[in-house]
Amino acid sequence: MLEDWRNGGFGLYVHWPFCQAKCPYCDFNSHVVSRIDQKDWVTAYKAELARVAELAPGRVLNAIFFGGGTPSLMHPDTVAAVIESAQDIWTFANDIEITLEANPGSVEAGRFAGYRDGGVNRISMGFQALNDDDLRRLGRIHTVAEGKAAFDIARNCFDRVSFDLIYARQGQSLDHWQAELREALSMAIDHLSLYQLTIEEGTAFGDRYARGKLRDLPTDDTAADMYLATQEICTDFGMPGYEISNHARPGAESRHNQIYWRYGDYIGIGPGAHGRITSNGTRYATEAIRAPGAWMQAVKDGSGELPTTALTREDEIAEYLMMGMRLYEGLDLRRYEMLAGAEMDADKIAHLQSIGMIALDGPYMRATNEGRAVLNAVLRELLTD
């Protein structure tokens, strides 16, 4: 029987944990430090790659993603060394996608050319907003003008460039978001990631919100209207949503993120990185130590990883549902049946279909636009016994 992960592919995620400044909405594993020894990080990444090579021998690698933090603070030689080390271990797919996240405040032409020469072929830029007042509120260190200049640099170096925006921001109306989105689409090459602002515990925004100090956020109804308007406007521009928060011209979808959503295997290295890896028929969840200094020392001692967890059948079913239903294409009910050992509850499918939350396209079950707007509720219905 085909190992299930092959339905989604195989990727490598590399976490770079450093930023120039911590954004108040960010709950990612990122840290601000005064000095980084890039050579030490190359040594650590290569050691971790050598260790994980034994977990997934002889595979074809479909994608590499440098995330963070701010990977555009990595020296191009550091990035190139990781790519070269991965290529020594696995066979690269002919169309391998190698993405690096970049913040406009840490971009310059020579560095981008270095990334390209080192093997990166796709850039994902963190714009977040297209007006300076909102950039300041979001704690961003770049201006709109600097962001557009960085985007031009990226566009001159790479055929594939994506950028991110956050909506449902403080004081933002539906009309303002629609105008900003149309401006973004006029700039975009082939891909946009559009995220609704979420207030996470443990962030500066989370603390401010708990004290009643984060005012003028859009209502839930307005945020839902923004989501639905986003789907319509992007589709009209030829960049339909292929996932809840991601839009692309056909063929330009992020291959690395599709590995997650199609529930493939992926290696995660670097502080706090997560992974999913199948070995001898069992899928394991992996997680690395979060603190950069502790991770670095643990790598020197033999492994930067916390103890792995073998996923149960119920775990795999839940993860496949939660990932697959984020995609416009949905999930394959035949694959679900193989994982679960049983068909999905027909009554639940019929109910969700009758109220317009899901649709069936042959063997695929997908959430409608309305269903994706309340996906957590749809998933609860499907996952509840």
N, C-alpha and C positions, 0 to 999 in steps of 0.2 A: 504493500500500500504506500502511496506517495506520502512522504512526511508532510504534515499539514503546513509547516512554515513555508514550504516551497510555493504555496499559493500566493504568498505576499512578497517573497524575495528576501534578500540578505543585505543588511547595511551596517555601517560603522558610525557611531556618534562619538565625537571628541569634545569634551567640555573644557573650555577655557574660563576660569572662575574670576577673572579680574575685570574691573571697570574703572573709568576715570572718576565716576561719581555714581552714587546709588540712587536710582529713581524711586520716588515715593510710592509708586504703585507696584513695584517689582517684588515678587516673592521667589525669584530664581536664586540659585546658589551663586551669588556674586559678591566680590569683596574689593575694597579700595585699598591699595598698598602703594608705598613710595618707590619700591625697587623690586624688580623681577629679574631673576637670573634665567634667561631664555635657554641657555645650555643645559641647566638642571632640568628644565621642563622637557626638553627634547629627550634627555636620558630617561626620564620617568615614563613618558609616553611610549617610548620604544620598548622599555622593559615590560610595561603592561600589555603591549601588543604581542610581544613574544610569549607572555604567559597565556593570553586568551587564544593564541593560535592553536593550542592543543585542544580547545573546546570545540572548534569548528574547522577541522582540517578539510582541505580539498574543495572549498566552496568557491563559487563565483560571487564577487562583490558587486552589488548593483549601485551603491551610493555611499558617499562619505559626507558627513555634515559636521562642520565646525561651529558649535553653538556656545552660548555663554550666559552671563558675562559679555565681554566685548572682544570677539576673536580678531577683529581688525587691529587690536593692540599686539597681536602675535607678530613676531618678526617673520617675514616671508620665508626665511631659511628654516624656521621652526615648523611652519606649515608644510613646506616641501619635504622635510625629513620625515614627518608623520606619514605623508602620502607615499613616499618611497618605501618606508618600512611596511606599510599595509600591502603594497604591491609585491614585496618580497614574500609575503605570507599567502595571499590569495590571488586568484586570477581575476583581473578586472574585466567586467563586462565591456563589450565594445562601445556601448553608449553610457558608460558610468557617469553619474552626476556627482560632482564634487562641489558642495556649497559652503560658503563662508559668510557668516553674519557680520555686518559692519554697521557701526554708528557713524553718522555724518560728521561728528566732531572728531573722529579719529581716522580720517581718510586723507590720503595724498597720492598723487598720480604714481610716483615711483613705487610705493608700497603695493598698489593695486597691480601694477605691471609685474611685480615680483610674485604676487599670488598666482597670477595667470601663468607665468613661466614655471611656477612650481607645481602646476597641475589643477588649480582651481578653475572651474568652468562656469560657475554660477554664483552670483552675489545676492544676498538678502539684506536689504537696508532698513534700519529702524528709524523711519521718519517720525511716525506717531501723530503728527499734526502738521497742518499747512498754514498755521498763523502763529506769530511769535508769542502772543499773550498766552495761548494754550500750551505752547512748548515750555514756557517758564513755569506754568502751573504743574506741568507733568515732570518738572525737574530735569528737562533735557538741556544739554549744554551747547546745542547748536541752534542757529537761527534758520528761518526758512531759506534765506539766501545761501547759507552755507550748505544746507541740505540739498538744494537744487544743484549747487556746484559739485558736490560729492556725487550726486546722481549722474551728472554729465561725465565725470571721470570714469565711473563704473561702466556707463554705457559705451564709452570709447574703448574700454578694455575687454568687455565681456558681451557675448551675444545674449546671455540670459541674465536678466536683472529683475529682482522683485523688491517691493518695499512694503512696509507695514504702516497701517494707520490704526489709531484707537478712536472709537466713537462712543457716544453717550457720555461725553465729558461734561464737566461743570459748565453750566450756563449755555450748553449747546442745544439749539432748537433743531427740529426736523429739517427746516428749510436750510439752515446753515450747514448741516451735515450733507444734504443733497448737493449743495453748491461745491463743497469741499471735495466730495467724492467725484463729481464730474471733472474738477480740476485735476485730481489725481489720475483719473482714467485718461485724460488727455496727455499726461506725461508717461504713463506706464508703457513698458515694452510688452510684457506677456503675462505678468503674474502680480497679484495683489493679495496681501493678507490683511484682513479687516476684522479687528477684535473689539468686542464691546468691553468697555472699562468694567472691571470687576474689582471690588474692594476686598482685599485679602487680609486675613488676620496676620499680625506680625510685621506688617508694612507700615510706613509712615502714614499712608492714606488710611489704613485700617485703624490705627490709633486715633487719628484725627476724627474719623467717622464715629468711632465709639464715644468720643467726647462731644459729639454733636457739632463739630467744627468744620466738617466737610459739607458745605451747603451747595444748594442750587444744582444738584444732580438731576438729570431727567427722570421722570416717573417711569415705572415699569412699562406702562402702556406706550409712552413715547419711545422708549428704547426698543420695544417690539416693533413699532412702526418704522424706526430707523433700520432695523434688521430687514424687514420686508421690502422697504424702499431700496436697500442695498442690493438685494437679489434682482429686483426689476431693472435698476439702472445699469448694473454690471452686465446683465444679460443683453440689454439693448446695445451695449458697447462691444459685444462680442467676447466678453470675458465672464462666462457664467460661473456660478459657484459649483465647484466639484466636491467641496467639503464645507462644513458649516461656516468657517471663517476664511476660506481660501477660494480665490477666483483666478482663472487662467484662460488664455486662448487655448483652443483644443491642441493637445500635444505638448503644452508647456507646463503641465501640472508638476508639482514638486515630487520627484520620484522617491526621494528619501522619506518624506512624510507619508507618501502612499504605502511605504513598507510598514509604518506604524498602523495606519488605518486599515490596511488589508491583512493585518495581523501576521506579518512575517517575523523573521528573526533579526535581531540587531545587537551588536556588541556596543556596550557603553563604557568608555574609559575617561578618566579625569574625575576630579572631586565631585561627588554627588551624582554622577552619571548613572542612569538606569539602563538595563538591558533585558532582552528576552532571548534565550538561546536553547535550542533543542539538542539534546544529547541522548543517544540510545533510546529514542522514542519518548523521552520525558522533556517537557518544556520547563525551563527554570527562569525565575525572576532574579536578576542581579541588581545590586546597588553598591556604589562606591562610597567610601568615607567622604563626608561633606567638607570638612575643614581642610583647606589646601595644605597647611603645614603637616597635619596629621596624615593626610593622604600621601604626601611626599615621603614621609618617614616609613609609612606602611609599605609603600612600593619598594623602598630600599630593603625592607625586611622580607620581601617576597610577594606581597599582593596588596593592592589598594582597595580590595573588595571586601564588603561585609559578607557574612555567611549567606549562601544562596538559598532560595526557597523553591522547592518543587511544586509546581502548580497542579492543583487537582483538576479533574474534568469540569467541575462546577466553576472553578476559577477561569478556565480557558473559555467556557461558554460565555460567561459574563464579559470577559475582555473582548472576545470577538464581537459580541453584540454591541458593546459600548463604542468600539472602534469602527466597526463596519457601518453602523447606522449614521455615523457622521458624514459618510460619503454620499454624494448624489446618486451614485450607482447602487448604493445599498450593500446588503450582504447576500451571499449565496446560500439559499436555504438547504441546498444539497450538502454544502460544506458544514453548515450548522448541524445537520443530521449526522454527519460523520463524526463531528466532535462530541455531540451529545449522546449519540447512540439511540436517538428517538427523534421523531418529527416535532416541530414547534407546535404549541397548542393552537389548533385551528380556530377555536372560539375567540381567543385573544386577537388573532390576526383579523378575523371577520369583524370584531368590534372596532378595532382601531381603523380598519378600512372604511367602515360605515360612517365614522365621524370625521373622515378626511385627514387622518394623521399619517397614514401610510398608504403606499401603493404597491402593487405587485407587477413586475415586468418579467414574465417568464419565471425562471427560478429565483429571481432577485426580489428581495423585499427592501424598499427604501422609504425613508421619511419624506413626506411632502414638504413644501415650503412652510406650511402652517405647522407641520409636525416637527420640523427642525427648530422652529422658534420655541418650542416647548419640549425639546428632546428628552430632558431628564424625566419628565412625566411619562413620556412614551416608553422610555427604558424601564422605568419602575413597573409599568404595566406588564412588560414582556418578561421581566425578571422575577416578578412576584409569583409564588406558587399558588 
